[in-house]
């Protein structure tokens, strides 16, 4: 797959390179850390802080990657 345009916002389940994450079929629409940070307009450090404060729901995969269910993001991008 080719790289998405620089102003492209990843869709739920699509990682920052524009390809689909292998977990999408198993757990439904979600954002990886890069996509969730982009969706919220924050860096990954701020995203991690929100996860630790429990203001965003995240799941950790067996490989240590954090995934954020898409339903918690509004159309404007903000987390619930």
mmCIF file of the N, C-alpha and C atoms, coordinates in Angstrom:
data_MODEL
# 
_entry.id   MODEL 
# 
loop_
_atom_site.group_PDB 
_atom_site.id 
_atom_site.type_symbol 
_atom_site.label_atom_id 
_atom_site.label_alt_id 
_atom_site.label_comp_id 
_atom_site.label_asym_id 
_atom_site.label_entity_id 
_atom_site.label_seq_id 
_atom_site.pdbx_PDB_ins_code 
_atom_site.Cartn_x 
_atom_site.Cartn_y 
_atom_site.Cartn_z 
_atom_site.occupancy 
_atom_site.B_iso_or_equiv 
_atom_site.pdbx_formal_charge 
_atom_site.auth_seq_id 
_atom_site.auth_comp_id 
_atom_site.auth_asym_id 
_atom_site.auth_atom_id 
_atom_site.pdbx_PDB_model_num 
ATOM 1   N N  . UNK A 1 1  ? 0.845   -1.179 0.000  1.00 0.00 ? 1  UNK A N  1 
ATOM 2   C CA . UNK A 1 1  ? 0.000   0.000  0.000  1.00 0.00 ? 1  UNK A CA 1 
ATOM 3   C C  . UNK A 1 1  ? 0.888   1.238  0.000  1.00 0.00 ? 1  UNK A C  1 
ATOM 4   N N  . UNK A 1 2  ? 0.494   2.262  -0.704 1.00 0.00 ? 2  UNK A N  1 
ATOM 5   C CA . UNK A 1 2  ? 1.274   3.498  -0.740 1.00 0.00 ? 2  UNK A CA 1 
ATOM 6   C C  . UNK A 1 2  ? 1.037   4.295  0.531  1.00 0.00 ? 2  UNK A C  1 
ATOM 7   N N  . UNK A 1 3  ? 1.948   5.203  0.807  1.00 0.00 ? 3  UNK A N  1 
ATOM 8   C CA . UNK A 1 3  ? 1.825   6.047  1.991  1.00 0.00 ? 3  UNK A CA 1 
ATOM 9   C C  . UNK A 1 3  ? 0.661   7.019  1.812  1.00 0.00 ? 3  UNK A C  1 
ATOM 10  N N  . UNK A 1 4  ? -0.107  7.279  2.882  1.00 0.00 ? 4  UNK A N  1 
ATOM 11  C CA . UNK A 1 4  ? -1.196  8.252  2.793  1.00 0.00 ? 4  UNK A CA 1 
ATOM 12  C C  . UNK A 1 4  ? -0.628  9.669  2.706  1.00 0.00 ? 4  UNK A C  1 
ATOM 13  N N  . UNK A 1 5  ? -1.425  10.623 2.208  1.00 0.00 ? 5  UNK A N  1 
ATOM 14  C CA . UNK A 1 5  ? -0.966  12.020 2.175  1.00 0.00 ? 5  UNK A CA 1 
ATOM 15  C C  . UNK A 1 5  ? -0.633  12.505 3.579  1.00 0.00 ? 5  UNK A C  1 
ATOM 16  N N  . UNK A 1 6  ? 0.221   13.524 3.686  1.00 0.00 ? 6  UNK A N  1 
ATOM 17  C CA . UNK A 1 6  ? 0.643   14.009 5.003  1.00 0.00 ? 6  UNK A CA 1 
ATOM 18  C C  . UNK A 1 6  ? -0.519  14.519 5.838  1.00 0.00 ? 6  UNK A C  1 
ATOM 19  N N  . UNK A 1 7  ? -1.547  15.068 5.226  1.00 0.00 ? 7  UNK A N  1 
ATOM 20  C CA . UNK A 1 7  ? -2.676  15.587 5.997  1.00 0.00 ? 7  UNK A CA 1 
ATOM 21  C C  . UNK A 1 7  ? -3.748  14.528 6.249  1.00 0.00 ? 7  UNK A C  1 
ATOM 22  N N  . UNK A 1 8  ? -3.461  13.278 5.896  1.00 0.00 ? 8  UNK A N  1 
ATOM 23  C CA . UNK A 1 8  ? -4.407  12.177 6.082  1.00 0.00 ? 8  UNK A CA 1 
ATOM 24  C C  . UNK A 1 8  ? -4.541  11.834 7.556  1.00 0.00 ? 8  UNK A C  1 
ATOM 25  N N  . UNK A 1 9  ? -5.771  11.711 8.044  1.00 0.00 ? 9  UNK A N  1 
ATOM 26  C CA . UNK A 1 9  ? -6.028  11.264 9.406  1.00 0.00 ? 9  UNK A CA 1 
ATOM 27  C C  . UNK A 1 9  ? -6.409  9.799  9.337  1.00 0.00 ? 9  UNK A C  1 
ATOM 28  N N  . UNK A 1 10 ? -5.656  8.912  9.996  1.00 0.00 ? 10 UNK A N  1 
ATOM 29  C CA . UNK A 1 10 ? -5.978  7.487  9.923  1.00 0.00 ? 10 UNK A CA 1 
ATOM 30  C C  . UNK A 1 10 ? -7.402  7.203  10.385 1.00 0.00 ? 10 UNK A C  1 
ATOM 31  N N  . UNK A 1 11 ? -8.057  6.321  9.695  1.00 0.00 ? 11 UNK A N  1 
ATOM 32  C CA . UNK A 1 11 ? -9.381  5.844  10.108 1.00 0.00 ? 11 UNK A CA 1 
ATOM 33  C C  . UNK A 1 11 ? -9.191  4.798  11.188 1.00 0.00 ? 11 UNK A C  1 
ATOM 34  N N  . UNK A 1 12 ? -10.246 4.514  11.917 1.00 0.00 ? 12 UNK A N  1 
ATOM 35  C CA . UNK A 1 12 ? -10.165 3.490  12.959 1.00 0.00 ? 12 UNK A CA 1 
ATOM 36  C C  . UNK A 1 12 ? -9.737  2.167  12.345 1.00 0.00 ? 12 UNK A C  1 
ATOM 37  N N  . UNK A 1 13 ? -8.743  1.533  12.949 1.00 0.00 ? 13 UNK A N  1 
ATOM 38  C CA . UNK A 1 13 ? -8.229  0.256  12.474 1.00 0.00 ? 13 UNK A CA 1 
ATOM 39  C C  . UNK A 1 13 ? -7.104  0.383  11.481 1.00 0.00 ? 13 UNK A C  1 
ATOM 40  N N  . UNK A 1 14 ? -6.892  1.587  10.986 1.00 0.00 ? 14 UNK A N  1 
ATOM 41  C CA . UNK A 1 14 ? -5.820  1.839  10.020 1.00 0.00 ? 14 UNK A CA 1 
ATOM 42  C C  . UNK A 1 14 ? -4.647  2.412  10.799 1.00 0.00 ? 14 UNK A C  1 
ATOM 43  N N  . UNK A 1 15 ? -3.459  1.869  10.620 1.00 0.00 ? 15 UNK A N  1 
ATOM 44  C CA . UNK A 1 15 ? -2.337  2.410  11.358 1.00 0.00 ? 15 UNK A CA 1 
ATOM 45  C C  . UNK A 1 15 ? -1.774  3.634  10.658 1.00 0.00 ? 15 UNK A C  1 
ATOM 46  N N  . UNK A 1 16 ? -0.778  4.262  11.228 1.00 0.00 ? 16 UNK A N  1 
ATOM 47  C CA . UNK A 1 16 ? -0.262  5.530  10.710 1.00 0.00 ? 16 UNK A CA 1 
ATOM 48  C C  . UNK A 1 16 ? 0.379   5.405  9.336  1.00 0.00 ? 16 UNK A C  1 
ATOM 49  N N  . UNK A 1 17 ? 0.697   4.207  8.878  1.00 0.00 ? 17 UNK A N  1 
ATOM 50  C CA . UNK A 1 17 ? 1.259   4.033  7.539  1.00 0.00 ? 17 UNK A CA 1 
ATOM 51  C C  . UNK A 1 17 ? 0.174   3.810  6.498  1.00 0.00 ? 17 UNK A C  1 
ATOM 52  N N  . UNK A 1 18 ? -1.082  3.738  6.934  1.00 0.00 ? 18 UNK A N  1 
ATOM 53  C CA . UNK A 1 18 ? -2.174  3.565  5.994  1.00 0.00 ? 18 UNK A CA 1 
ATOM 54  C C  . UNK A 1 18 ? -2.574  2.125  5.764  1.00 0.00 ? 18 UNK A C  1 
ATOM 55  N N  . UNK A 1 19 ? -1.953  1.177  6.453  1.00 0.00 ? 19 UNK A N  1 
ATOM 56  C CA . UNK A 1 19 ? -2.335  -0.222 6.294  1.00 0.00 ? 19 UNK A CA 1 
ATOM 57  C C  . UNK A 1 19 ? -3.212  -0.631 7.471  1.00 0.00 ? 19 UNK A C  1 
ATOM 58  N N  . UNK A 1 20 ? -3.943  -1.724 7.306  1.00 0.00 ? 20 UNK A N  1 
ATOM 59  C CA . UNK A 1 20 ? -4.840  -2.187 8.361  1.00 0.00 ? 20 UNK A CA 1 
ATOM 60  C C  . UNK A 1 20 ? -4.096  -3.027 9.370  1.00 0.00 ? 20 UNK A C  1 
ATOM 61  N N  . UNK A 1 21 ? -4.369  -2.782 10.621 1.00 0.00 ? 21 UNK A N  1 
ATOM 62  C CA . UNK A 1 21 ? -3.735  -3.513 11.715 1.00 0.00 ? 21 UNK A CA 1 
ATOM 63  C C  . UNK A 1 21 ? -4.319  -4.926 11.770 1.00 0.00 ? 21 UNK A C  1 
ATOM 64  N N  . UNK A 1 22 ? -3.507  -5.949 12.026 1.00 0.00 ? 22 UNK A N  1 
ATOM 65  C CA . UNK A 1 22 ? -4.020  -7.323 12.050 1.00 0.00 ? 22 UNK A CA 1 
ATOM 66  C C  . UNK A 1 22 ? -5.049  -7.592 13.150 1.00 0.00 ? 22 UNK A C  1 
ATOM 67  N N  . UNK A 1 23 ? -5.113  -6.792 14.202 1.00 0.00 ? 23 UNK A N  1 
ATOM 68  C CA . UNK A 1 23 ? -6.079  -7.005 15.280 1.00 0.00 ? 23 UNK A CA 1 
ATOM 69  C C  . UNK A 1 23 ? -7.468  -6.464 14.947 1.00 0.00 ? 23 UNK A C  1 
ATOM 70  N N  . UNK A 1 24 ? -7.594  -5.698 13.875 1.00 0.00 ? 24 UNK A N  1 
ATOM 71  C CA . UNK A 1 24 ? -8.874  -5.074 13.529 1.00 0.00 ? 24 UNK A CA 1 
ATOM 72  C C  . UNK A 1 24 ? -10.004 -6.097 13.437 1.00 0.00 ? 24 UNK A C  1 
ATOM 73  N N  . UNK A 1 25 ? -9.750  -7.211 12.780 1.00 0.00 ? 25 UNK A N  1 
ATOM 74  C CA . UNK A 1 25 ? -10.782 -8.238 12.608 1.00 0.00 ? 25 UNK A CA 1 
ATOM 75  C C  . UNK A 1 25 ? -11.191 -8.867 13.936 1.00 0.00 ? 25 UNK A C  1 
ATOM 76  N N  . UNK A 1 26 ? -10.304 -8.900 14.902 1.00 0.00 ? 26 UNK A N  1 
ATOM 77  C CA . UNK A 1 26 ? -10.601 -9.567 16.173 1.00 0.00 ? 26 UNK A CA 1 
ATOM 78  C C  . UNK A 1 26 ? -11.334 -8.690 17.176 1.00 0.00 ? 26 UNK A C  1 
ATOM 79  N N  . UNK A 1 27 ? -10.983 -7.414 17.247 1.00 0.00 ? 27 UNK A N  1 
ATOM 80  C CA . UNK A 1 27 ? -11.553 -6.580 18.317 1.00 0.00 ? 27 UNK A CA 1 
ATOM 81  C C  . UNK A 1 27 ? -12.360 -5.392 17.826 1.00 0.00 ? 27 UNK A C  1 
ATOM 82  N N  . UNK A 1 28 ? -12.501 -5.203 16.534 1.00 0.00 ? 28 UNK A N  1 
ATOM 83  C CA . UNK A 1 28 ? -13.314 -4.121 16.012 1.00 0.00 ? 28 UNK A CA 1 
ATOM 84  C C  . UNK A 1 28 ? -12.513 -2.863 15.778 1.00 0.00 ? 28 UNK A C  1 
ATOM 85  N N  . UNK A 1 29 ? -13.198 -1.787 15.400 1.00 0.00 ? 29 UNK A N  1 
ATOM 86  C CA . UNK A 1 29 ? -12.493 -0.552 15.054 1.00 0.00 ? 29 UNK A CA 1 
ATOM 87  C C  . UNK A 1 29 ? -11.735 0.027  16.247 1.00 0.00 ? 29 UNK A C  1 
ATOM 88  N N  . UNK A 1 30 ? -10.514 0.434  16.009 1.00 0.00 ? 30 UNK A N  1 
ATOM 89  C CA . UNK A 1 30 ? -9.674  1.013  17.049 1.00 0.00 ? 30 UNK A CA 1 
ATOM 90  C C  . UNK A 1 30 ? -8.610  1.872  16.385 1.00 0.00 ? 30 UNK A C  1 
ATOM 91  N N  . UNK A 1 31 ? -7.893  2.637  17.197 1.00 0.00 ? 31 UNK A N  1 
ATOM 92  C CA . UNK A 1 31 ? -6.730  3.401  16.754 1.00 0.00 ? 31 UNK A CA 1 
ATOM 93  C C  . UNK A 1 31 ? -5.504  2.859  17.461 1.00 0.00 ? 31 UNK A C  1 
ATOM 94  N N  . UNK A 1 32 ? -4.383  2.811  16.756 1.00 0.00 ? 32 UNK A N  1 
ATOM 95  C CA . UNK A 1 32 ? -3.127  2.538  17.446 1.00 0.00 ? 32 UNK A CA 1 
ATOM 96  C C  . UNK A 1 32 ? -2.703  3.842  18.112 1.00 0.00 ? 32 UNK A C  1 
ATOM 97  N N  . UNK A 1 33 ? -1.588  3.851  18.833 1.00 0.00 ? 33 UNK A N  1 
ATOM 98  C CA . UNK A 1 33 ? -1.180  5.058  19.573 1.00 0.00 ? 33 UNK A CA 1 
ATOM 99  C C  . UNK A 1 33 ? -0.981  6.249  18.657 1.00 0.00 ? 33 UNK A C  1 
ATOM 100 N N  . UNK A 1 34 ? -0.354  6.022  17.531 1.00 0.00 ? 34 UNK A N  1 
ATOM 101 C CA . UNK A 1 34 ? -0.116  7.117  16.587 1.00 0.00 ? 34 UNK A CA 1 
ATOM 102 C C  . UNK A 1 34 ? -1.432  7.690  16.064 1.00 0.00 ? 34 UNK A C  1 
ATOM 103 N N  . UNK A 1 35 ? -2.358  6.814  15.698 1.00 0.00 ? 35 UNK A N  1 
ATOM 104 C CA . UNK A 1 35 ? -3.647  7.263  15.174 1.00 0.00 ? 35 UNK A CA 1 
ATOM 105 C C  . UNK A 1 35 ? -4.490  7.960  16.227 1.00 0.00 ? 35 UNK A C  1 
ATOM 106 N N  . UNK A 1 36 ? -4.485  7.446  17.462 1.00 0.00 ? 36 UNK A N  1 
ATOM 107 C CA . UNK A 1 36 ? -5.253  8.075  18.539 1.00 0.00 ? 36 UNK A CA 1 
ATOM 108 C C  . UNK A 1 36 ? -4.683  9.447  18.873 1.00 0.00 ? 36 UNK A C  1 
ATOM 109 N N  . UNK A 1 37 ? -3.364  9.545  18.932 1.00 0.00 ? 37 UNK A N  1 
ATOM 110 C CA . UNK A 1 37 ? -2.734  10.843 19.210 1.00 0.00 ? 37 UNK A CA 1 
ATOM 111 C C  . UNK A 1 37 ? -3.080  11.841 18.116 1.00 0.00 ? 37 UNK A C  1 
ATOM 112 N N  . UNK A 1 38 ? -3.024  11.405 16.868 1.00 0.00 ? 38 UNK A N  1 
ATOM 113 C CA . UNK A 1 38 ? -3.371  12.274 15.746 1.00 0.00 ? 38 UNK A CA 1 
ATOM 114 C C  . UNK A 1 38 ? -4.832  12.693 15.827 1.00 0.00 ? 38 UNK A C  1 
ATOM 115 N N  . UNK A 1 39 ? -5.702  11.750 16.129 1.00 0.00 ? 39 UNK A N  1 
ATOM 116 C CA . UNK A 1 39 ? -7.133  12.032 16.220 1.00 0.00 ? 39 UNK A CA 1 
ATOM 117 C C  . UNK A 1 39 ? -7.426  13.076 17.295 1.00 0.00 ? 39 UNK A C  1 
ATOM 118 N N  . UNK A 1 40 ? -6.677  13.028 18.398 1.00 0.00 ? 40 UNK A N  1 
ATOM 119 C CA . UNK A 1 40 ? -6.872  13.979 19.500 1.00 0.00 ? 40 UNK A CA 1 
ATOM 120 C C  . UNK A 1 40 ? -6.074  15.266 19.331 1.00 0.00 ? 40 UNK A C  1 
ATOM 121 N N  . UNK A 1 41 ? -5.123  15.262 18.392 1.00 0.00 ? 41 UNK A N  1 
ATOM 122 C CA . UNK A 1 41 ? -4.287  16.452 18.201 1.00 0.00 ? 41 UNK A CA 1 
ATOM 123 C C  . UNK A 1 41 ? -3.266  16.628 19.304 1.00 0.00 ? 41 UNK A C  1 
ATOM 124 N N  . UNK A 1 42 ? -2.772  15.506 19.855 1.00 0.00 ? 42 UNK A N  1 
ATOM 125 C CA . UNK A 1 42 ? -1.771  15.553 20.925 1.00 0.00 ? 42 UNK A CA 1 
ATOM 126 C C  . UNK A 1 42 ? -0.591  14.670 20.537 1.00 0.00 ? 42 UNK A C  1 
ATOM 127 N N  . UNK A 1 43 ? 0.508   14.773 21.281 1.00 0.00 ? 43 UNK A N  1 
ATOM 128 C CA . UNK A 1 43 ? 1.630   13.863 21.024 1.00 0.00 ? 43 UNK A CA 1 
ATOM 129 C C  . UNK A 1 43 ? 1.403   12.575 21.812 1.00 0.00 ? 43 UNK A C  1 
ATOM 130 N N  . UNK A 1 44 ? 2.231   11.575 21.541 1.00 0.00 ? 44 UNK A N  1 
ATOM 131 C CA . UNK A 1 44 ? 2.033   10.271 22.183 1.00 0.00 ? 44 UNK A CA 1 
ATOM 132 C C  . UNK A 1 44 ? 2.293   10.313 23.687 1.00 0.00 ? 44 UNK A C  1 
ATOM 133 N N  . UNK A 1 45 ? 3.095   11.258 24.144 1.00 0.00 ? 45 UNK A N  1 
ATOM 134 C CA . UNK A 1 45 ? 3.323   11.418 25.593 1.00 0.00 ? 45 UNK A CA 1 
ATOM 135 C C  . UNK A 1 45 ? 2.034   11.874 26.282 1.00 0.00 ? 45 UNK A C  1 
ATOM 136 N N  . UNK A 1 46 ? 1.346   12.844 25.686 1.00 0.00 ? 46 UNK A N  1 
ATOM 137 C CA . UNK A 1 46 ? 0.070   13.311 26.240 1.00 0.00 ? 46 UNK A CA 1 
ATOM 138 C C  . UNK A 1 46 ? -0.983  12.209 26.172 1.00 0.00 ? 46 UNK A C  1 
ATOM 139 N N  . UNK A 1 47 ? -0.957  11.422 25.115 1.00 0.00 ? 47 UNK A N  1 
ATOM 140 C CA . UNK A 1 47 ? -1.869  10.294 24.988 1.00 0.00 ? 47 UNK A CA 1 
ATOM 141 C C  . UNK A 1 47 ? -1.633  9.291  26.117 1.00 0.00 ? 47 UNK A C  1 
ATOM 142 N N  . UNK A 1 48 ? -0.378  8.967  26.378 1.00 0.00 ? 48 UNK A N  1 
ATOM 143 C CA . UNK A 1 48 ? -0.033  8.045  27.458 1.00 0.00 ? 48 UNK A CA 1 
ATOM 144 C C  . UNK A 1 48 ? -0.512  8.587  28.807 1.00 0.00 ? 48 UNK A C  1 
ATOM 145 N N  . UNK A 1 49 ? -0.386  9.891  28.998 1.00 0.00 ? 49 UNK A N  1 
ATOM 146 C CA . UNK A 1 49 ? -0.846  10.502 30.250 1.00 0.00 ? 49 UNK A CA 1 
ATOM 147 C C  . UNK A 1 49 ? -2.356  10.326 30.403 1.00 0.00 ? 49 UNK A C  1 
ATOM 148 N N  . UNK A 1 50 ? -3.109  10.529 29.329 1.00 0.00 ? 50 UNK A N  1 
ATOM 149 C CA . UNK A 1 50 ? -4.563  10.340 29.397 1.00 0.00 ? 50 UNK A CA 1 
ATOM 150 C C  . UNK A 1 50 ? -4.908  8.886  29.684 1.00 0.00 ? 50 UNK A C  1 
ATOM 151 N N  . UNK A 1 51 ? -4.145  7.971  29.096 1.00 0.00 ? 51 UNK A N  1 
ATOM 152 C CA . UNK A 1 51 ? -4.371  6.544  29.351 1.00 0.00 ? 51 UNK A CA 1 
ATOM 153 C C  . UNK A 1 51 ? -4.116  6.239  30.832 1.00 0.00 ? 51 UNK A C  1 
ATOM 154 N N  . UNK A 1 52 ? -3.019  6.748  31.376 1.00 0.00 ? 52 UNK A N  1 
ATOM 155 C CA . UNK A 1 52 ? -2.677  6.517  32.779 1.00 0.00 ? 52 UNK A CA 1 
ATOM 156 C C  . UNK A 1 52 ? -3.671  7.176  33.728 1.00 0.00 ? 52 UNK A C  1 
ATOM 157 N N  . UNK A 1 53 ? -4.237  8.317  33.322 1.00 0.00 ? 53 UNK A N  1 
ATOM 158 C CA . UNK A 1 53 ? -5.259  8.998  34.127 1.00 0.00 ? 53 UNK A CA 1 
ATOM 159 C C  . UNK A 1 53 ? -6.624  8.338  33.990 1.00 0.00 ? 53 UNK A C  1 
ATOM 160 N N  . UNK A 1 54 ? -6.700  7.357  33.090 1.00 0.00 ? 54 UNK A N  1 
ATOM 161 C CA . UNK A 1 54 ? -7.924  6.620  32.809 1.00 0.00 ? 54 UNK A CA 1 
ATOM 162 C C  . UNK A 1 54 ? -9.024  7.494  32.234 1.00 0.00 ? 54 UNK A C  1 
ATOM 163 N N  . UNK A 1 55 ? -8.632  8.472  31.437 1.00 0.00 ? 55 UNK A N  1 
ATOM 164 C CA . UNK A 1 55 ? -9.620  9.274  30.715 1.00 0.00 ? 55 UNK A CA 1 
ATOM 165 C C  . UNK A 1 55 ? -9.788  8.777  29.286 1.00 0.00 ? 55 UNK A C  1 
ATOM 166 N N  . UNK A 1 56 ? -8.990  7.778  28.896 1.00 0.00 ? 56 UNK A N  1 
ATOM 167 C CA . UNK A 1 56 ? -9.143  7.064  27.628 1.00 0.00 ? 56 UNK A CA 1 
ATOM 168 C C  . UNK A 1 56 ? -9.016  5.577  27.911 1.00 0.00 ? 56 UNK A C  1 
ATOM 169 N N  . UNK A 1 57 ? -9.851  4.796  27.255 1.00 0.00 ? 57 UNK A N  1 
ATOM 170 C CA . UNK A 1 57 ? -9.769  3.351  27.372 1.00 0.00 ? 57 UNK A CA 1 
ATOM 171 C C  . UNK A 1 57 ? -8.756  2.833  26.360 1.00 0.00 ? 57 UNK A C  1 
ATOM 172 N N  . UNK A 1 58 ? -7.866  1.971  26.813 1.00 0.00 ? 58 UNK A N  1 
ATOM 173 C CA . UNK A 1 58 ? -6.867  1.373  25.930 1.00 0.00 ? 58 UNK A CA 1 
ATOM 174 C C  . UNK A 1 58 ? -6.670  -0.080 26.318 1.00 0.00 ? 58 UNK A C  1 
ATOM 175 N N  . UNK A 1 59 ? -6.284  -0.884 25.325 1.00 0.00 ? 59 UNK A N  1 
ATOM 176 C CA . UNK A 1 59 ? -5.978  -2.297 25.544 1.00 0.00 ? 59 UNK A CA 1 
ATOM 177 C C  . UNK A 1 59 ? -4.562  -2.535 25.072 1.00 0.00 ? 59 UNK A C  1 
ATOM 178 N N  . UNK A 1 60 ? -3.834  -3.350 25.788 1.00 0.00 ? 60 UNK A N  1 
ATOM 179 C CA . UNK A 1 60 ? -2.462  -3.670 25.403 1.00 0.00 ? 60 UNK A CA 1 
ATOM 180 C C  . UNK A 1 60 ? -2.435  -5.038 24.737 1.00 0.00 ? 60 UNK A C  1 
ATOM 181 N N  . UNK A 1 61 ? -1.808  -5.119 23.577 1.00 0.00 ? 61 UNK A N  1 
ATOM 182 C CA . UNK A 1 61 ? -1.699  -6.392 22.870 1.00 0.00 ? 61 UNK A CA 1 
ATOM 183 C C  . UNK A 1 61 ? -0.581  -7.224 23.484 1.00 0.00 ? 61 UNK A C  1 
ATOM 184 N N  . UNK A 1 62 ? -0.498  -8.473 23.072 1.00 0.00 ? 62 UNK A N  1 
ATOM 185 C CA . UNK A 1 62 ? 0.561   -9.351 23.549 1.00 0.00 ? 62 UNK A CA 1 
ATOM 186 C C  . UNK A 1 62 ? 1.943   -8.855 23.186 1.00 0.00 ? 62 UNK A C  1 
ATOM 187 N N  . UNK A 1 63 ? 2.040   -8.051 22.128 1.00 0.00 ? 63 UNK A N  1 
ATOM 188 C CA . UNK A 1 63 ? 3.333   -7.508 21.716 1.00 0.00 ? 63 UNK A CA 1 
ATOM 189 C C  . UNK A 1 63 ? 3.639   -6.171 22.389 1.00 0.00 ? 63 UNK A C  1 
ATOM 190 N N  . UNK A 1 64 ? 2.718   -5.702 23.276 1.00 0.00 ? 64 UNK A N  1 
ATOM 191 C CA . UNK A 1 64 ? 2.959   -4.473 24.024 1.00 0.00 ? 64 UNK A CA 1 
ATOM 192 C C  . UNK A 1 64 ? 2.408   -3.211 23.392 1.00 0.00 ? 64 UNK A C  1 
ATOM 193 N N  . UNK A 1 65 ? 1.743   -3.341 22.260 1.00 0.00 ? 65 UNK A N  1 
ATOM 194 C CA . UNK A 1 65 ? 1.175   -2.168 21.578 1.00 0.00 ? 65 UNK A CA 1 
ATOM 195 C C  . UNK A 1 65 ? -0.141  -1.775 22.237 1.00 0.00 ? 65 UNK A C  1 
ATOM 196 N N  . UNK A 1 66 ? -0.391  -0.464 22.355 1.00 0.00 ? 66 UNK A N  1 
ATOM 197 C CA . UNK A 1 66 ? -1.645  0.024  22.912 1.00 0.00 ? 66 UNK A CA 1 
ATOM 198 C C  . UNK A 1 66 ? -2.631  0.271  21.783 1.00 0.00 ? 66 UNK A C  1 
ATOM 199 N N  . UNK A 1 67 ? -3.878  -0.169 21.978 1.00 0.00 ? 67 UNK A N  1 
ATOM 200 C CA . UNK A 1 67 ? -4.960  0.053  21.028 1.00 0.00 ? 67 UNK A CA 1 
ATOM 201 C C  . UNK A 1 67 ? -6.099  0.761  21.739 1.00 0.00 ? 67 UNK A C  1 
ATOM 202 N N  . UNK A 1 68 ? -6.730  1.719  21.047 1.00 0.00 ? 68 UNK A N  1 
ATOM 203 C CA . UNK A 1 68 ? -7.775  2.562  21.620 1.00 0.00 ? 68 UNK A CA 1 
ATOM 204 C C  . UNK A 1 68 ? -9.075  2.364  20.852 1.00 0.00 ? 68 UNK A C  1 
ATOM 205 N N  . UNK A 1 69 ? -10.126 1.808  21.476 1.00 0.00 ? 69 UNK A N  1 
ATOM 206 C CA . UNK A 1 69 ? -11.387 1.595  20.768 1.00 0.00 ? 69 UNK A CA 1 
ATOM 207 C C  . UNK A 1 69 ? -11.910 2.902  20.153 1.00 0.00 ? 69 UNK A C  1 
ATOM 208 N N  . UNK A 1 70 ? -12.351 2.801  18.900 1.00 0.00 ? 70 UNK A N  1 
ATOM 209 C CA . UNK A 1 70 ? -12.765 3.987  18.152 1.00 0.00 ? 70 UNK A CA 1 
ATOM 210 C C  . UNK A 1 70 ? -14.037 4.631  18.691 1.00 0.00 ? 70 UNK A C  1 
ATOM 211 N N  . UNK A 1 71 ? -14.908 3.873  19.335 1.00 0.00 ? 71 UNK A N  1 
ATOM 212 C CA . UNK A 1 71 ? -16.188 4.423  19.773 1.00 0.00 ? 71 UNK A CA 1 
ATOM 213 C C  . UNK A 1 71 ? -16.039 5.556  20.768 1.00 0.00 ? 71 UNK A C  1 
ATOM 214 N N  . UNK A 1 72 ? -14.893 5.672  21.419 1.00 0.00 ? 72 UNK A N  1 
ATOM 215 C CA . UNK A 1 72 ? -14.740 6.710  22.437 1.00 0.00 ? 72 UNK A CA 1 
ATOM 216 C C  . UNK A 1 72 ? -14.317 8.060  21.866 1.00 0.00 ? 72 UNK A C  1 
ATOM 217 N N  . UNK A 1 73 ? -14.109 8.141  20.562 1.00 0.00 ? 73 UNK A N  1 
ATOM 218 C CA . UNK A 1 73 ? -13.721 9.394  19.925 1.00 0.00 ? 73 UNK A CA 1 
ATOM 219 C C  . UNK A 1 73 ? -14.926 10.004 19.221 1.00 0.00 ? 73 UNK A C  1 
ATOM 220 N N  . UNK A 1 74 ? -15.121 11.299 19.418 1.00 0.00 ? 74 UNK A N  1 
ATOM 221 C CA . UNK A 1 74 ? -16.218 11.993 18.757 1.00 0.00 ? 74 UNK A CA 1 
ATOM 222 C C  . UNK A 1 74 ? -15.823 12.324 17.322 1.00 0.00 ? 74 UNK A C  1 
ATOM 223 N N  . UNK A 1 75 ? -16.786 12.791 16.560 1.00 0.00 ? 75 UNK A N  1 
ATOM 224 C CA . UNK A 1 75 ? -16.525 13.185 15.173 1.00 0.00 ? 75 UNK A CA 1 
ATOM 225 C C  . UNK A 1 75 ? -15.466 14.273 15.128 1.00 0.00 ? 75 UNK A C  1 
ATOM 226 N N  . UNK A 1 76 ? -15.462 15.173 16.103 1.00 0.00 ? 76 UNK A N  1 
ATOM 227 C CA . UNK A 1 76 ? -14.481 16.258 16.146 1.00 0.00 ? 76 UNK A CA 1 
ATOM 228 C C  . UNK A 1 76 ? -13.105 15.766 16.549 1.00 0.00 ? 76 UNK A C  1 
ATOM 229 N N  . UNK A 1 77 ? -13.008 14.530 17.037 1.00 0.00 ? 77 UNK A N  1 
ATOM 230 C CA . UNK A 1 77 ? -11.723 13.967 17.403 1.00 0.00 ? 77 UNK A CA 1 
ATOM 231 C C  . UNK A 1 77 ? -11.483 13.821 18.879 1.00 0.00 ? 77 UNK A C  1 
ATOM 232 N N  . UNK A 1 78 ? -12.220 14.541 19.704 1.00 0.00 ? 78 UNK A N  1 
ATOM 233 C CA . UNK A 1 78 ? -11.943 14.477 21.128 1.00 0.00 ? 78 UNK A CA 1 
ATOM 234 C C  . UNK A 1 78 ? -12.418 13.167 21.736 1.00 0.00 ? 78 UNK A C  1 
ATOM 235 N N  . UNK A 1 79 ? -11.684 12.716 22.738 1.00 0.00 ? 79 UNK A N  1 
ATOM 236 C CA . UNK A 1 79 ? -12.096 11.518 23.469 1.00 0.00 ? 79 UNK A CA 1 
ATOM 237 C C  . UNK A 1 79 ? -13.283 11.855 24.348 1.00 0.00 ? 79 UNK A C  1 
ATOM 238 N N  . UNK A 1 80 ? -14.042 10.843 24.708 1.00 0.00 ? 80 UNK A N  1 
ATOM 239 C CA . UNK A 1 80 ? -15.232 11.073 25.528 1.00 0.00 ? 80 UNK A CA 1 
ATOM 240 C C  . UNK A 1 80 ? -14.870 11.426 26.944 1.00 0.00 ? 80 UNK A C  1 
# 
